């Protein structure tokens, strides 16, 4: 006869998976901290360099959004990387949005319009050279640590992490509204 888990067992199972995931992430972060520090990088700065290397020049706001960092935190990271000569940040004026001249106040018609100003960041030549030196070493370390998993397990882990980040809003609300046994 098949045993269906109780709500309490489901909660315990979820908490155990959560704690295992947090512990593994902390362990992995610890293993990778010192090697990056030997290059004068934090994990956040490495991730910014990797993003710029992969995608090219980006708006600072886009880098912050994609790294899920605050503007202030991103500003500090970029200033550090800029100080080392690995990235360059400039302010650019975007082209103005198309706009019907007849929708402007008569007193302002004919004035030259300006677009919004935005910060843009990209790798410098020395930043590209530095990253080409760091990436293979860091990749080798990551590959060595992940040898504990088979190739299929690594792909499954990636898929599960993406699935967890995406979530399932219907299941979330169904579970959050459900009354647990112990309540």
N, C-alpha and C positions, 0 to 999 in steps of 0.2 A: 504494500500500500504506500502511496506517495505522500510525503509530508510537505504540506504547504507552510512556508514560514509565516510566523505571526508578525504583527506590526512591530512588536518589540525586537524580534530577531532581525527584521529588515532594517530597523534603526541601528542596531548594533553592527550589522554588516556594513551599512553605509559609513558609520563612524570609523570602523576599522580600516576601510578602504581610504577614507579621508586621512587618517593618521599615517597610514603607510605611504600615501602619496606625499604628504607634507614632509615626513622623515626622509624619503628618498630625494626629494627636491633640495632639502637642506644639506644632506650629505653631498650631493652632486655639486651644489653651489660651493661648498667648502673645498671640495677636491679641485675645483677649477679657479678658485679665488687667487691662490698664491701664484700659479703660473701667469695669470693675466697681470697680477700686480708687478711681476718682474719686468713687464713691458711698460709699466706705469699706467695701466688701464684698470678701470672698474668694469664689472660685467655690463653695466648700463652704457658706458662709453664704447665698449667693444660692440654692443648690439647696434649703437648708432653708426659706428664705422661700417659694420657689416651691411646695414640697410643702405647707406650711401654708396657703398661699393657695388651692391647688387642693383640698385635702382637709379643711381646718378643723383644729380642735384635735385633737392626737394625744398618745399616751403618748410620753414621751421615749425609752423603750426601742424603740418602734416606729419612731420617726424615725431612731434610730441604726442599727437593723437594715436599714431600707429604704435608707439612705444608705451602708450597709456601712462604718460608722464605729464606733470604739470608744466606750464610754460616756464615757471621759475626754475624748476629742476632741470629742464631742458637747457635753459639759458646757462646755468652753471656748467653742465656737461660740455656744451658747445664752446664756452669760454675756455675751459681747460684744454679741449682738443685744439682750439684755435691758438692758444698760447704755445702749444707744442708744434704748431705749424702743420697739422694734419688736416684741418678743415679751414674753409674760408666762408665767412658769413657776410652777406651784403644785403642792403635794402634796395629793393627794386620797386618801381611804380608799374603796376599792372595797367593794361590799356583800359580806358574808360568803358563802361557798359554802354551798349547802344541805347540811345535815348531820343525820343522825338523832341526836336527843337521847340515845337509848339507847346510842349508840356512844361517848359521852363518859364520862369517869371520874365516879363518883357525886359526888365532892367538887366537881366543876366544873359539874354540871348546874344549870341555872337562871342561870348567869352570862351576861352579855351578850357576844356574840361580835363581834369586829371583823374587817373585811376587810383585805386587804393594802393597804399604802400605796404609791402610785405617783406619779411626777412626770408632769405633763401640761403641754404647751406649746401656745400658740396666738398668733396675731397680735393685736396691740393695734390700736386705731383708727388711731393714727399709723403703725403698721407696715403696715396695709392701704393707707393713703394713700401712704406711701413706695413700696410695691411697685407700686402702680398707676402711679406716676411712672417707676420704673426699668424695669419690664417692657417697655413699648412701645419704649423707646430700645434696650434690649438686644436685643429681638426684631428691630428694624430692622437692627442691626449683624449679627446672625446671618443674617438673610435676605439681606443684601448679600453676605456672605462665601459663602453657599451658592448664589449666582447662577451660580457656575462650573459647577454641575450643573443639569440639567433637572429638572423636577418628577418625572418618572418615575425619574430617577437618584437623586434624594433619597429617594424611597419605597423604591427597591431598596437603597440604603445602609442605611436604617433597618431593613429586613427582614433584611439580611445581618448587621448588628450584633446584632440580637435572636437570630438563629439561632446566631451564634457564642457568645453568652453562655449560651444554653440548652444547647448542645453535643449530642453524640450519644454516649451512654455505651457503646453496643455498638461503634461505630466506634473510639472512643477506646481501649478495651481491646484490640480486634483489632490496632490499630496499635502500641500500646505493647508488646505481646507479640511482635510480628513481628521477626524478626532482619533487620537491615539488611545490605545487601551489603558495606559496608566493615568490618563487625564480624567 
